[in-house]
């Protein structure tokens, strides 16, 4: 399997070879894994085009497999991505801590292993739940 970055580089190489051909300049590759390509000849252009087509085909296969795998995972109830740090317990602790006027939000967030922005996305500065927080807390009760 070819890494995604190689596809981007290969796409740029194809564009370069096309630009060179328009200017009637050939590209000769002398080193590699047994493949010597000379785009100034019909055989070289054919081999280069064949490699380009195979690379594009493999990229499309990878994308198709990824889409199918994600759809199958969703059908099994899995959403993907990294597990969220926020749960009902974490949000309840945040609520209790934020009710205290002397609480520093940054410290609460740090202790809970979340960012201050995430804390405020779920809990108000006075400890009341926001809509996102209500969804999680009520989902688990």
Secondary structure, 3 states (H helix, E strand, C coil): CCCHHHHHHHHHHHHHHHHHHHCCCCCEECCCCCCCEECCCHHHHHHHHHHHHHHHHHHHHHHHHHHHHHHHHHHCCCCCCCCCCCCHHHHHHHHHHHHCCCCCHHHHHHHHCCCHHHHHHHECCCCCECHHHHHHHHHCC
